[in-house]
Amino acid sequence: MPLRVVKINLAYIGDKKMVRTNLSLFDNFNQLTPYAVGFDRVFNRLNDYASHQTQSTSFPPYNIKKEGDFNFEIEMALAGFGKKDIEVEVADGVLTVRSVKDNEESDDVIHRGISYRKFVRKFTMADDIVVNSAKLENGLLHISLERIVPEEKKPRLVDIK
């Protein structure tokens, strides 16, 4: 469960202490609109997204391409990495790509310009996105994603009795 930051302001009126909290819109969303049901998970996912972005670095560079209405592809530039050097994991709506290659120090290398550093890159995915495949070719990791629209989310007519 993600941590929630709550700012507390203390105000004194005479001898009485009053406490006011500054809760974000995410915390009070369900109180603000009586027509929203179950949006708390959406805001938890947005919070996860924000925390993943603060943990990620700019390495390795990547592209996200949309192919049609339901397909996406993530391309990551991983020059010098092999299939055994990287892991792709999907857990609880988060796609994680990490390196498992150890930094090899060699005496015969005069200049090292190709980076072999360890990295972790996380992508927060929507609930209806699935990872179909991942392949590494020519120094690019291609991760194929697809949006699955279940039958219960497709438009349908409701019989009136």
C-alpha positions in Angstrom: 0.0 0.0 0.0 1.5 3.4 -1.0 2.3 5.9 1.6 0.2 9.0 1.7 1.7 12.4 2.7 -0.7 14.6 4.7 0.3 18.1 5.7 -1.0 19.2 9.1 -1.5 22.8 9.9 -1.9 23.8 13.6 -3.8 26.9 14.5 -4.5 28.3 17.9 -7.5 30.3 18.9 -7.0 31.4 22.4 -6.1 28.3 24.5 -7.7 25.8 22.0 -5.6 24.1 19.3 -7.3 23.5 16.0 -5.9 21.0 13.5 -6.5 21.4 9.8 -5.2 19.0 7.2 -4.4 19.7 3.5 -5.5 16.6 1.7 -5.1 16.4 -2.0 -7.9 16.1 -4.5 -7.1 12.4 -4.9 -7.9 11.8 -1.2 -11.3 13.6 -1.4 -12.3 12.6 -4.9 -15.1 10.2 -3.9 -16.5 12.9 -1.5 -16.5 15.5 -4.2 -18.6 13.7 -6.8 -21.4 11.3 -5.9 -21.3 9.8 -9.4 -17.9 8.2 -9.2 -17.6 4.6 -8.0 -14.3 2.7 -7.7 -12.0 5.5 -8.8 -9.7 5.0 -5.8 -7.7 2.4 -7.7 -7.2 4.8 -10.6 -5.6 7.4 -8.3 -3.5 4.7 -6.6 -2.1 3.8 -10.0 -1.4 7.5 -10.7 0.5 7.6 -7.4 2.4 4.5 -8.4 3.3 6.1 -11.7 4.6 9.2 -10.0 6.8 7.2 -7.6 8.2 5.1 -10.5 9.2 8.2 -12.4 11.1 9.5 -9.4 13.0 6.2 -9.1 13.9 5.9 -12.8 16.9 7.5 -14.5 17.3 8.5 -18.1 19.1 5.3 -18.9 18.3 3.4 -21.1 16.6 5.5 -23.7 13.2 4.2 -25.0 10.3 4.9 -27.3 6.7 4.0 -26.9 4.9 3.5 -30.2 1.1 3.0 -30.8 0.3 0.6 -33.5 -3.4 0.7 -34.3 -6.1 1.1 -31.7 -5.1 -1.7 -29.4 -1.4 -2.4 -29.8 1.7 -0.7 -28.4 5.4 -1.3 -28.6 8.1 -0.2 -26.2 11.6 0.0 -27.8 14.6 0.2 -25.5 18.2 0.9 -26.7 20.3 -1.7 -25.0 23.6 -1.8 -27.0 26.0 -4.4 -25.6 23.4 -6.3 -23.6 22.5 -9.9 -24.4 19.3 -11.8 -23.6 20.9 -13.2 -20.4 21.8 -9.7 -19.2 18.3 -8.3 -18.9 15.0 -9.3 -17.2 11.5 -8.3 -18.1 8.9 -8.7 -15.3 5.2 -8.0 -15.1 3.7 -7.8 -11.7 0.6 -6.0 -10.4 0.2 -3.7 -13.4 3.9 -2.7 -13.5 6.2 -3.7 -16.3 9.8 -3.7 -15.0 12.9 -4.0 -17.2 16.2 -4.4 -15.3 19.7 -5.3 -16.1 21.4 -8.2 -14.3 24.8 -7.8 -16.0 27.7 -7.2 -13.7 30.1 -4.4 -14.4 33.2 -6.1 -15.7 36.5 -4.3 -15.1 39.2 -5.3 -17.6 42.8 -4.2 -17.7 42.9 -4.4 -21.5 40.2 -1.7 -22.1 41.9 1.7 -22.6 38.6 3.6 -23.0 35.1 2.5 -22.0 32.5 4.5 -24.0 29.8 1.8 -24.0 27.8 1.8 -20.8 27.2 -1.5 -19.0 25.7 0.0 -15.9 22.8 -1.6 -14.0 19.4 -0.1 -14.5 15.8 -0.5 -13.5 13.0 1.0 -15.7 9.4 0.7 -14.6 6.3 1.3 -16.7 2.8 1.6 -15.0 0.3 -0.1 -17.3 -3.5 0.2 -17.4 -5.5 -2.7 -16.1 -6.5 -3.8 -19.6 -3.0 -3.9 -21.0 -1.2 -7.3 -21.4 2.4 -8.0 -22.4 2.5 -10.3 -25.4 6.2 -10.7 -26.1 9.7 -9.3 -25.7 12.5 -9.8 -28.1 16.0 -8.4 -28.3 17.5 -7.8 -31.8 20.2 -5.5 -33.0 20.6 -3.8 -29.6 16.9 -2.9 -29.3 14.6 -4.6 -26.9 11.0 -4.7 -28.4 8.2 -5.3 -25.9 4.8 -5.9 -27.5 1.7 -4.7 -25.5 -2.0 -5.1 -26.3 -5.1 -3.6 -24.9 -7.7 -6.3 -24.2 -11.2 -5.0 -24.1 -13.3 -7.6 -22.2 -16.9 -8.4 -23.2 -18.3 -6.7 -20.1 -16.7 -3.4 -21.1 -18.1 -3.4 -24.6 -21.3 -1.5 -25.2 -24.4 -3.7 -24.8 -28.2 -3.1 -24.5 -29.9 -3.9 -21.3 -33.3 -5.6 -21.5 -36.1 -3.7 -19.8 -38.5 -6.0 -18.0 
